[in-house]
Amino acid sequence: MMTINPDIVTTTCGRTLDLSNTELVIERSNSLFSYNIHKLHSGEYIIAEKFYANPFNNRYILLNDEQIELLKNL
């Protein structure tokens, strides 16, 4: 029997990370999906997009401080 930990995710760049030990910076959701930003101890950020109807479309995008600052200025 295989146990699945929902806090262990694989980012779009292929890194496997544990979201249970992060700081939740932004949490947004509606009836279709949730959009959360987690800050890692390394200073990097994870954008977690979770789609309730189709979890195969979930995405976990890893960003660093410079990329977050660029997004703020868009």
BALOBA-1460 file (C-alpha; in Angstrom, 3 decimals):
// residues 74
<rec num="1" residu="m" x="0.000" y="0.000" z="0.000"/>
<rec num="2" residu="m" x="1.382" y="3.387" z="-1.029"/>
<rec num="3" residu="t" x="0.791" y="6.450" z="1.173"/>
<rec num="4" residu="i" x="0.470" y="9.795" z="-0.599"/>
<rec num="5" residu="n" x="1.455" y="12.959" z="1.267"/>
<rec num="6" residu="p" x="-0.412" y="15.946" z="-0.251"/>
<rec num="7" residu="d" x="2.217" y="18.324" z="1.176"/>
<rec num="8" residu="i" x="4.967" y="16.800" z="-1.022"/>
<rec num="9" residu="v" x="4.763" y="18.435" z="-4.459"/>
<rec num="10" residu="t" x="6.837" y="18.502" z="-7.625"/>
<rec num="11" residu="t" x="7.362" y="21.928" z="-9.156"/>
<rec num="12" residu="t" x="7.185" y="22.722" z="-12.859"/>
<rec num="13" residu="c" x="11.018" y="22.743" z="-12.876"/>
<rec num="14" residu="g" x="11.146" y="19.209" z="-11.419"/>
<rec num="15" residu="r" x="12.098" y="19.899" z="-7.780"/>
<rec num="16" residu="t" x="10.275" y="17.943" z="-5.088"/>
<rec num="17" residu="l" x="9.408" y="20.060" z="-2.045"/>
<rec num="18" residu="d" x="7.457" y="19.718" z="1.197"/>
<rec num="19" residu="l" x="4.843" y="22.470" z="1.626"/>
<rec num="20" residu="s" x="4.079" y="21.490" z="5.235"/>
<rec num="21" residu="n" x="7.138" y="23.403" z="6.460"/>
<rec num="22" residu="t" x="6.563" y="26.705" z="4.623"/>
<rec num="23" residu="e" x="5.054" y="30.092" z="5.405"/>
<rec num="24" residu="l" x="1.708" y="30.633" z="3.680"/>
<rec num="25" residu="v" x="1.962" y="34.170" z="2.276"/>
<rec num="26" residu="i" x="-1.238" y="34.436" z="0.203"/>
<rec num="27" residu="e" x="-4.272" y="32.161" z="0.205"/>
<rec num="28" residu="r" x="-7.057" y="32.631" z="-2.339"/>
<rec num="29" residu="s" x="-9.744" y="30.193" z="-3.424"/>
<rec num="30" residu="n" x="-13.157" y="29.903" z="-4.978"/>
<rec num="31" residu="s" x="-15.356" y="26.945" z="-5.874"/>
<rec num="32" residu="l" x="-13.159" y="25.996" z="-8.868"/>
<rec num="33" residu="f" x="-9.561" y="26.348" z="-7.705"/>
<rec num="34" residu="s" x="-7.187" y="27.652" z="-5.053"/>
<rec num="35" residu="y" x="-4.181" y="29.883" z="-5.610"/>
<rec num="36" residu="n" x="-1.657" y="30.012" z="-2.771"/>
<rec num="37" residu="i" x="1.848" y="31.402" z="-2.393"/>
<rec num="38" residu="h" x="4.182" y="29.671" z="0.069"/>
<rec num="39" residu="k" x="7.585" y="30.987" z="1.178"/>
<rec num="40" residu="l" x="10.337" y="28.412" z="1.711"/>
<rec num="41" residu="h" x="13.097" y="28.756" z="4.324"/>
<rec num="42" residu="s" x="15.523" y="29.183" z="1.397"/>
<rec num="43" residu="g" x="13.802" y="32.462" z="0.464"/>
<rec num="44" residu="e" x="12.219" y="30.986" z="-2.637"/>
<rec num="45" residu="y" x="8.476" y="30.993" z="-3.223"/>
<rec num="46" residu="i" x="6.056" y="28.373" z="-4.521"/>
<rec num="47" residu="i" x="2.886" y="29.364" z="-6.354"/>
<rec num="48" residu="a" x="0.446" y="26.480" z="-5.864"/>
<rec num="49" residu="e" x="-2.495" y="26.346" z="-8.258"/>
<rec num="50" residu="k" x="-4.895" y="23.546" z="-7.317"/>
<rec num="51" residu="f" x="-7.898" y="22.726" z="-9.481"/>
<rec num="52" residu="y" x="-10.663" y="20.915" z="-7.602"/>
<rec num="53" residu="a" x="-12.327" y="19.356" z="-10.662"/>
<rec num="54" residu="n" x="-9.104" y="17.988" z="-12.164"/>
<rec num="55" residu="p" x="-6.114" y="17.580" z="-9.813"/>
<rec num="56" residu="f" x="-3.977" y="16.483" z="-12.782"/>
<rec num="57" residu="n" x="-3.918" y="20.165" z="-13.805"/>
<rec num="58" residu="n" x="-2.425" y="21.303" z="-10.466"/>
<rec num="59" residu="r" x="0.755" y="23.355" z="-10.879"/>
<rec num="60" residu="y" x="3.514" y="24.251" z="-8.445"/>
<rec num="61" residu="i" x="5.745" y="27.040" z="-9.734"/>
<rec num="62" residu="l" x="9.038" y="27.818" z="-7.988"/>
<rec num="63" residu="l" x="10.119" y="31.491" z="-7.935"/>
<rec num="64" residu="n" x="12.975" y="33.340" z="-6.259"/>
<rec num="65" residu="d" x="12.956" y="36.831" z="-4.676"/>
<rec num="66" residu="e" x="13.959" y="38.570" z="-7.911"/>
<rec num="67" residu="q" x="11.125" y="36.940" z="-9.842"/>
<rec num="68" residu="i" x="8.597" y="37.866" z="-7.133"/>
<rec num="69" residu="e" x="9.785" y="41.488" z="-7.248"/>
<rec num="70" residu="l" x="9.344" y="41.501" z="-11.041"/>
<rec num="71" residu="l" x="5.795" y="40.220" z="-10.646"/>
<rec num="72" residu="k" x="4.994" y="42.979" z="-8.153"/>
<rec num="73" residu="n" x="6.016" y="45.599" z="-10.730"/>
<rec num="74" residu="l" x="3.866" y="44.268" z="-13.584"/>
